[in-house]
Amino acid sequence: MNRLQQTMALLAATLAFGAAGAAAAAGSLAVEQAWIRAAPPGVPMLAGYADLRNDGDAPLRISAVESAAFDSVSLHETTVVEGVSRMRELPGLAIDAGATVRLAPGGKHLMLMEPRQPVDARAPVKLRFVLEDGRRVEADFVVTDQAPADGGGHDQAGHDHHAH
């Protein structure tokens, strides 16, 4: 093996090792307490909520949310400015390693626009969270008129994470 071949082999090995190390440090999205607020038929927009937990060892970023059940899905945040509630679309959502972000009424949430079929409690609705690195995480959302019985995970054992 000549000097150039040795250098190329060393470079290839270094790149392969670096890529393997980078792949090992990745965010891992878990979706829990996922629900959509029930609404009468024909309502053009619904809201979705969940606890989004990063079980990985690196930060992750949600860049989009998709669903075949709706024309569009987007991340929004409600804030109160000078006593007035305002809603704005979020371009994405970052979650630190080991952190949980709660999508809840009055805060960050999903806007589900133009249901393609009636949405009711008989069947869960699939939503897909698209991560910035291209991975997709599917989750079933139940349709109900109120948060899950434990209040959305506030007091559930094992939920000692705080929103970031």
Secondary structure by P-SEA (a helix, b strand, c coil): ccaaaaaaaaaaaaaaaaaaaaaabbbbbbbccbbbbbbcccccbbbbbbbbbccccbbbbbcccccccccbbbbbbbbbcccbbbbbbbccccccccbbbbbccccbbbbbccccccccccbbbbbbbbccccbbbbbbbbbccccccccccccccccccccc
